[in-house]
Amino acid sequence: MTALAVEAPAAPGLAGRLVVRAAGRPVLHIAGEGVTAPAVAVFTVPLECVPDAERAPGVRPWDGPVTESSICPACLRSLRGEPEPEAPHLVPASTAEELPVPAPGPARRGRHLRAVPDPVTYAEAPLPATHAGHPVIWSRWTKAPVVSHHDPSCAWCGDPGPGEMAGGRQGHPTSKTVPFRRFIAYRCTACQEMTAYEQVGGDLRTITHHKSRAPKDCNR
């Protein structure tokens, strides 16, 4: 089940209704009437467009702006009592249908081409080459697994993810001079926000953090 994000408690003009946002999705949703944000971070609530709570996705806190243009059209129609739009008329592939003839207009002598800028890219986050005075051997970056009830989106730029992970090791189990250590690192492939950890028993201890140069929430 995909985690969602709870937006601002009440958007102007929504009569105090709770607004929620799906992780990695561009539109906001309106929670069912009477729904309030619970204390836990991950939960499911009925939505205006999905009134069945069993089918509704989970949610998590969100503090971004809420505008009418960013809200799910189906939620707005349900809130206003408007009917669903008619389904498009499908024409079988074997049926010939006459296309409308555009009205005559002035002849175009040339077309103005608009240059599309390349997407912004950032330098790859560097993994620590040493730790505690000894070298660390890292594996290649691989796609991080998606864990149930965990939002894989980047906490800094909002990229839906999942990002990438790499494993590292140091020393040898039988060495008396260089203790054997294991490491793990996670990074966002969009903004290169990266954190490397040392595995200490069942815990992760941060050893380095690469701060992203991308603007905050630039990929939401």
VOKOL-27558 format. One record per residue (C-alpha): residue in three letters; z, x, y. Coordinates in steps of 0.2 Angstrom, whole numbers, plus 5000, padded with zeros to 4 digits. Layout:
BEGIN
AlaZXY...
END
This chain:
BEGIN
Met500050005000Thr499550075017Ala500850095030Leu500650015047Ala501450045064Val502549935074Glu501849935092Ala502749875108Pro504049735104Ala503149615115Ala501449625123Pro501149535139Gly500449355137Leu500949345118Ala502549245121Gly503749385114Arg502749405098Leu502849565088Val501349675088Val500949795074Arg499649925070Ala498849985054Ala498850175052Gly497150245054Arg496450085060Pro495850055078Val496449875080Leu498149795083His498849645074Ile500049505079Ala501549475067Gly501949305061Glu503049185072Gly504849235071Val504549405064Thr505649545072Ala505649735069Pro506949775055Ala507949935055Val506950015041Ala505350115046Val504250045031Phe504149855028Thr502849715026Val502749565037Pro501549415038Leu500249435051Glu499249305060Cys497649355051Val498549385034Pro499949255033Asp500449305015Ala501749435016Glu501349494998Arg499549545004Ala500149605021Pro500249795023Gly501849895027Val502249945045Arg503050095055Pro503650115073Trp502350135087Asp502550155105Gly500750155112Pro499950035124Val499449855120Thr497949775128Glu497049615123Ser495449705119Ser496449815106Ile497049665096Cys496249605080Pro495049465085Ala495549355070Cys497449365075Leu496949315093Arg495949165086Ser497349115075Leu498649125089Arg497549025101Gly497048895087Glu495148935089Pro494048915074Glu493249055064Pro491549105069Glu490049035058Ala489449155044Pro487749235048His486249155041Leu485549255027Val483749265023Pro483149315005Ala482249475005Ser480649394998Thr480549265013Ala479549315028Glu480349265044Glu479449275061Leu480349385073Pro480449335092Val479149405103Pro480049495118Ala479549445135Pro478249555144Gly479049675156Pro478549825166Ala477849975156Arg479050115154Arg478250285159Gly479650385151Arg481250375142His482850455149Leu483750545135Arg485650565135Ala486450715128Val487850685116Pro489150815117Asp489750905101Pro491450855095Val492950965101Thr493451085087Tyr495051195087Ala495351365080Glu496051355062Ala497951375061Pro498451545055Leu499651555040Pro501051685041Ala500551845032Thr502351905030His504051825028Ala505751915028Gly504752085029His503652055014Pro501851995012Val501451815007Ile499951774996Trp499251605000Ser498051494991Arg496551414999Trp496751255009Thr496451094999Lys496550915003Ala498350845003Pro498750704991Val499150534998Val500850474993Ser501250294992His502250215007His501950385017Asp500850375032Pro499550525030Ser499050525049Cys499450665060Ala501050645070Trp500250735085Cys498450685087Gly498450525077Asp497050575065Pro497150465050Gly497150605038Pro497550655025Gly497650835030Glu497650995020Met498951095011Ala499151275004Gly500351354993Gly501051534994Arg502151654984Gln503051814987Gly503851944975His504051924957Pro505351834946Thr505851994938Ser505852104954Lys507552174960Thr506852224977Val505752084982Pro506451914978Phe505251784972Arg504951644984Arg503751494985Phe503051425001Ile501951275006Ala501051235022Tyr500251075029Arg498951065043Cys497950925052Thr496150965050Ala495750885066Cys496950965079Gln497551105068Glu499451065070Met500251165055Thr501951195048Ala502351315034Tyr503951295024Glu504951395011Gln505451294995Val507251324993Gly507851224978Gly507251044981Asp507251065000Leu505951135012Arg506451265026Thr505251285040Ile504751465043Thr503351445056His502551305066His500751315074Lys500751195089Ser499051105092Arg498151135108Ala497350955106Pro497950815118Lys499350705112Asp498650555103Cys496850605106Asn496250535089Arg497150375089
END
